[in-house]
Amino acid sequence: MSEIDGRAEVSSSARMGPNVKIGPFAVVAGEVELGENCIVEHHAVVQGPARLGRGNHVYSFSVIGGDPQDLTYKAERVSLEIGDANEFREFSTVNRGTVKGGGVTKVGNHNLIMSYAHIGHDCLIGDFAIFVNGGTLAGHVTVEDYATIGAFCPVQQFCRVGKYAYIGAHTVITQDVPPFSKVVSPRDSRCYGVNTIGLERQGFSAERIENIEKAYRLLLRSKLNTSQALEKMRETLAGSEDVLSLIRFIESAENGLIK
């Protein structure tokens, strides 16, 4: 037997399988079909026409089946088809299709759509794909089985992401991503010295800031390697607790150090 909170808004034309759970203030619109064991958390929205298979979990504040974000959309009857056992985390969005794109967006089975991820109109998603937080698909994108879209990665319309491909965080995709590949934008992050203004605002004295700046000159601008720079800091700046804390931080780094 389904559990529908009395504060939820569920259309009379929505169809639900057994053991569906709908939380307070959720909205399930007309022409929506929820399969067995689906969960729609509080404040989530499912719009139609849309069909969700078994065991899908729609978390709070996500919008599944929203209108396509396309200027040519004129309220035509277009739809969304979702398979089984997908998770749509908080604030994720999935749009229905457009007439020019075939009229339907499709999501397969066992996909994880993390918070703020977006699947645009007419996209085709396979099985066991992962969309990390903020991963964004424009319209007409195909994502094959077991692909991973990294955090805050935009994928341009009509691109394809091959099966088992991995796209690293903050990578802009404007061409097809080959199956089995790793794709990532260059990582050119650099350290440009001391956050002087921020330290001044926090009440650091001129002497404290000067000692920190001397330490960073050794670390970034001398010809010493990191170990040699740390040793020189100990020799010349041991009286500064700020410098000693910097040394301890660098020595405990396990993921490398931006320099």
C-alpha positions in Angstrom: 0.0 0.0 0.0 1.3 3.5 -0.9 2.0 6.1 1.7 1.0 9.6 0.5 1.4 12.5 3.0 -1.8 14.5 3.3 0.1 17.7 2.6 1.4 16.5 -0.7 -0.2 17.6 -4.0 -0.9 14.6 -6.2 -2.9 14.8 -9.4 -5.9 12.5 -9.8 -4.4 11.4 -13.2 -1.1 10.3 -11.6 -0.7 6.5 -11.5 1.2 4.7 -8.8 2.4 1.2 -8.2 2.5 -0.5 -4.8 4.6 0.8 -1.9 5.1 4.3 -3.4 6.0 6.9 -0.7 5.3 10.6 -1.2 6.4 13.1 1.4 4.9 16.4 2.6 4.7 19.3 0.2 5.8 17.1 -2.7 4.1 17.7 -6.1 3.2 14.8 -8.5 1.5 16.3 -11.5 -0.8 14.8 -14.1 0.3 12.1 -16.5 3.0 10.9 -14.1 3.5 7.2 -13.5 5.5 6.0 -10.5 6.5 2.4 -10.4 6.6 0.1 -7.4 8.7 1.3 -4.4 9.4 4.8 -5.8 10.0 7.5 -3.2 9.3 11.2 -3.7 10.7 13.1 -0.8 9.3 16.3 0.7 9.2 19.3 -1.5 10.3 17.4 -4.6 8.4 17.9 -7.9 7.6 15.3 -10.6 6.0 16.7 -13.7 4.5 14.9 -16.7 4.1 13.3 -19.0 6.7 11.1 -17.3 7.0 7.5 -16.5 9.3 6.3 -13.7 10.0 2.6 -13.3 10.6 0.7 -10.0 12.6 1.8 -7.0 13.5 5.3 -8.1 14.3 7.8 -5.3 13.5 11.5 -5.9 15.1 13.6 -3.1 13.9 17.0 -1.8 13.8 20.0 -4.0 14.6 18.1 -7.2 12.5 18.7 -10.3 12.0 15.7 -12.5 10.1 16.0 -15.8 10.2 19.8 -16.0 9.5 21.6 -19.3 12.4 21.7 -21.7 14.6 24.8 -21.5 14.4 25.4 -25.3 13.1 28.6 -27.0 11.3 26.4 -29.6 9.2 24.6 -27.0 5.5 25.7 -27.3 3.9 23.5 -24.8 3.7 20.4 -27.0 3.1 17.0 -25.4 6.6 15.7 -24.8 7.7 13.2 -22.2 10.3 11.7 -19.9 11.0 8.0 -19.5 13.1 6.7 -16.6 14.0 3.1 -15.8 14.6 1.5 -12.4 16.6 2.2 -9.3 17.8 5.7 -10.1 18.7 8.3 -7.4 18.0 12.0 -8.1 19.6 13.9 -5.2 18.6 17.3 -3.9 18.1 20.1 -6.4 18.8 17.9 -9.4 16.7 18.6 -12.6 15.7 16.4 -15.5 13.8 18.0 -18.4 11.3 16.4 -20.8 12.1 16.2 -24.6 11.3 18.5 -27.5 9.4 17.8 -30.7 12.5 18.5 -32.8 14.6 16.1 -30.6 12.2 13.2 -30.8 9.9 14.3 -28.0 11.4 12.3 -25.2 14.3 12.3 -22.7 15.4 8.9 -21.5 17.2 7.8 -18.4 18.1 4.1 -17.9 18.7 2.2 -14.7 20.8 2.5 -11.6 22.1 6.0 -12.3 23.2 8.4 -9.5 22.3 12.0 -10.2 23.9 14.0 -7.5 22.9 17.5 -6.2 22.5 20.3 -8.7 23.2 18.0 -11.6 21.1 18.7 -14.7 20.0 16.5 -17.6 18.6 18.6 -20.5 15.9 17.9 -23.0 16.2 15.0 -25.4 19.2 13.5 -23.6 19.7 9.7 -23.6 21.3 8.2 -20.5 22.3 4.6 -20.2 22.8 2.5 -17.0 25.0 2.9 -14.0 26.2 6.4 -14.9 27.2 8.9 -12.2 26.6 12.6 -12.4 28.7 14.3 -9.7 27.4 17.5 -8.1 26.8 20.2 -10.7 27.4 18.1 -13.7 25.3 19.6 -16.5 24.1 18.3 -19.8 22.8 20.5 -22.6 20.1 19.1 -24.8 20.5 16.1 -27.0 23.5 14.6 -25.2 24.1 10.9 -25.0 25.8 9.4 -21.9 26.5 5.7 -22.2 26.7 3.0 -19.5 29.0 3.4 -16.5 30.2 6.9 -17.6 31.1 9.5 -14.9 30.4 13.2 -15.4 32.6 15.0 -12.9 31.6 17.9 -10.6 30.6 21.1 -12.4 31.3 19.7 -15.9 29.2 21.2 -18.7 28.6 19.0 -21.7 27.7 20.8 -25.0 24.6 19.8 -26.9 24.7 16.8 -29.2 28.0 15.5 -27.7 28.4 11.9 -26.7 30.1 10.4 -23.6 31.2 6.9 -24.2 30.8 4.0 -21.9 33.1 3.7 -18.9 34.5 7.2 -19.6 35.5 9.5 -16.7 35.4 13.2 -17.0 37.3 15.0 -14.3 35.9 17.9 -12.3 35.5 21.4 -14.0 36.2 20.0 -17.5 34.3 21.6 -20.4 33.2 19.1 -23.0 32.6 20.4 -26.5 33.4 17.2 -28.4 32.6 13.5 -28.0 34.4 11.7 -25.1 35.7 8.2 -26.2 34.7 5.1 -24.3 37.0 3.9 -21.6 38.9 7.2 -21.5 39.9 9.7 -18.9 39.3 13.4 -19.9 40.3 16.3 -17.7 41.1 20.0 -18.3 44.7 21.1 -17.5 45.3 21.7 -13.8 47.4 24.9 -13.7 46.4 26.1 -10.2 49.3 28.1 -8.6 50.1 29.8 -5.3 50.8 33.5 -5.8 51.9 34.4 -2.3 50.3 35.6 0.9 46.7 36.6 1.5 48.0 39.9 2.9 44.7 41.9 2.8 42.8 39.0 4.4 45.3 38.8 7.2 45.2 42.5 7.8 41.5 42.4 8.1 41.8 39.6 10.7 44.1 41.8 12.8 47.5 40.4 11.9 50.3 42.8 12.8 52.8 44.0 10.2 55.5 41.9 11.9 53.5 38.7 11.7 52.7 39.3 8.0 56.3 40.2 7.2 57.5 36.8 8.7 54.8 34.9 6.7 55.9 36.7 3.5 59.5 35.8 4.2 58.5 32.2 4.5 56.6 32.3 1.3 59.5 33.9 -0.5 61.6 30.9 0.5 58.9 28.5 -0.6 57.9 30.0 -3.9 60.7 32.3 -5.2 64.0 30.9 -4.0 65.8 28.2 -5.9 65.3 25.8 -3.0 63.2 22.7 -3.2 60.4 22.3 -0.6 62.5 20.4 1.9 65.3 22.9 1.7 62.9 25.8 2.0 61.4 24.3 5.2 64.8 23.8 6.7 65.7 27.4 5.9 62.5 28.6 7.5 63.4 26.7 10.7 66.9 28.4 10.7 65.7 31.9 10.1 62.1 32.2 11.2 61.7 29.8 14.1 60.5 32.6 16.4 57.2 32.9 14.3 54.4 30.6 15.4 52.7 31.4 12.1 55.7 30.1 10.2 55.9 27.0 12.4 52.3 26.2 11.7 53.0 26.7 8.0 55.9 24.2 8.2 53.7 21.7 10.1 51.0 22.0 7.5 53.4 21.4 4.6 55.0 18.4 6.3 51.7 16.8 6.9 50.4 17.2 3.3 49.3 13.9 1.8 47.9 15.2 -1.5 50.8 17.3 -2.7 51.1 21.1 -2.4 50.1 23.9 -4.7 53.1 26.1 -5.3 
